[in-house]
Amino acid sequence: MHVKDAVFLEDLCPKFRFRQWRKSIHKFTESSCIYCGKPSESIDHILPRSRGGFSNTENCVPACLSCNGDKSDDEVFYWYRKQKFYDPRRAMAIRAWIEGDLRLALRLIQWAKPNQQNINIKVSKEDTIDNYTAA
């Protein structure tokens, strides 16, 4: 039997694929909000869908319910600069995420967490950053 002949669960159930995609976004940041660093419970669209944003990896970031609700459909950097928890490293991480450079975004997010020393970030199956020491 060839791989081309196989039927995968994702092909039969699109909701399963969508659920896996959402979980993978949370795994990228170890389930922490990209804006404030608290545990993430939702996915936020950087460019809101009401303004023409798409539901793709470059436009969707993990966010806590507080940040997601507070941001609403505001422009992300305008809203983020006004927050008490504003961190320029996280702002650079958001910019890198938008541009599709998830590896840089994850490094910047980890840099914004100085209390963690040894961190393993799993980017993909082939691509891992082992024992990254935060600054």
C-alpha positions, 0 to 999 in steps of 0.5 A: 500500500502506498501513502497516496492510497491511504486515507487520513483522518484529516481528509475525512474530518476538516474539523480535526485538522483545524483543531490540530492547527489550533493546538500547534499554535499554542504549542509554539509558545508553550501555551502562553499569550504572545502579548502578556505571557499569561496562559493562552486560552484563545487564538487572536487574529493580528489583523482582525477578520472584520478588517480582512484578516485571514485564519492562517498561521501568520495572522493567528497568535495564541492569546489569553482571553483578557488580551483577545477581548481587550484588543477586539478589532484594534490595530495590534501595535497601536493597542499593544503600545498602550498596555501596561505590560508592553515589552518591545521584545514581544512587539518584535516577536509579533512582527516576526510572527506576522512576517512568517519567521516563527523561529525568530518570534519564538526566540524573542518570546523566550528572551522576554521570559528571563526567569526560565533558563533552559528551554526546549522549543520544538518548531517542527519535526526536523527543526529543534532548538535544544537547550536555548538559554534565555538572556 
